[in-house]
Amino acid sequence: MTATVQSAAATAGHPGASGVDHGPLDTAALRAQFPILSQSVHGKPLVYLDNAATTQKPLAVLDAVDGYYRRDNANVHRGVHTLSERATAAFEGARSEVARFVGARDSSEIVFTRGATEALNLVAMSFGAMVLREGDEVLLTEMEHHSNIVPWQMACARSGAKLRVAPIDDRGELDLDAFEKLLGPRTRIVAVTHVSNALGTVNPVARIVALAHAAGAKVVIDGAQALPHAAVDVAALDCDFYAFSGHKVYAPMGVGALYAKRELLDAMPPWQGGGDMILSVTFEKTLYNVAPYKFEAGTPDVGGAVGLGAALRWLSEIGIERVAAYERELLDYAEKALLDVPGLGLVGTAADKAGVHSFMLDGIHPHDVGTILDHHGVAIRTGHHCAQPVMQHFGIAATARASFAVYNNRDDIDRLVAGLLAVQEVFA
Ligand SMILES: Cc1ncc(COP(=O)(O)O)c(C=O)c1O
């Protein structure tokens, strides 16, 4: 299927953030760039709707990683030979690509990590240790992924700080009034997801940053589910930290990044020791390297970073605004189609959603839904989605979740719906 959706910017004749103006989005051509999608599962053409868990990788990424290992592989930063210089250039080039994509002022504000989880742990361990004292408060929301809960619980246990949680309502939207009331003189850190992986809710992060800063708190944004779906500009948002995973944005697994304001990185202590994060070591004293290197102990995943740079370049060439507009239309189509399935209830009906529809089928356990759909070639995720407090809010143990990427189309959604009707027949 060829989509002809254009962003408002493109329709108005303006180039997107990438500076490139392309015309209509050709999703059939886009899909052809993903070799994994052309296979059959249980004899049916694969429909992959588990993109919030991980996205598939385009040829541009596969080729970049393959080319790196075929031509340039060497350890970075310490070598004088040609391959090491090439590997270092590729690694630092990827850092610049990340900085450009998220709107950082400088590539030194980008720390490579294993993913969003490690980025959030870095902030909790390093920044948390620096600022949190007994009686201080860390404010989260009820819709956080475990990766943005557990590191803060650990930081609170170490420091004697308290965790506060801003509630969500029954549509899955943050209660902003309650959030504002929970902000106080002891709030040091606000940690909030940009987009909920369990509900699809898009949080008003610019407003959250403004409120938190007015209260004197620093803001950590978990961008794992936002970066694949919308333009992010950390400088305009004025957030203090922004964490994301490469594998959810068409890049390999095992690599991600943390954006942090340079002055914060300069002030923060390292959180892991080892090679590359030092300037000099004696048994008496170690002098640490400058940011971002002081947060990157040990040999990094250079191939992964190269793949991440390639993925973000690939997305920029498509135009992230066009991706956002196309996915918005797809999400609306999916919502209407799902609501036509008798006995289906959406979990998470926020006015602003991205990438995800979570749902329940009356009388059928989500795991059964997912297992039977798999036999129809349709891959979705079922479970608590590492967001058990969200499940507790809705009084359920699990949902079925269909999540979308730029290579999905209306046919995929029609196949999902046909699969759901088949599930109901099995249980009829
Ligand atoms: C909102 C959110 N935050 C954090 C994470 C953790 O990402 P990773 O496992 O790639 O570190 C996920 C993964 O599903 C997520 O959806």
The ligand as a Gaussian input file, in Angstrom:
#p B3LYP/6-31G(d) Opt

LIG

0 1
 C        8.865000       3.865000      28.060000
 C       10.032000       2.925000      28.148000
 N       11.078000       3.260000      28.910000
 C       12.161000       2.491000      29.021000
 C       12.230000       1.292000      28.360000
 C       13.450000       0.452000      28.510000
 O       14.108000       0.326000      27.293000
 P       15.334000      -0.677000      27.138000
 O       14.845000      -2.007000      27.614000
 O       15.634000      -0.645000      25.683000
 O       16.449000      -0.137000      27.961000
 C       11.163000       0.874000      27.565000
 C       11.171000      -0.430000      26.887000
 O       10.145000      -0.987000      26.578000
 C       10.040000       1.735000      27.449000
 O        8.996000       1.390000      26.693000

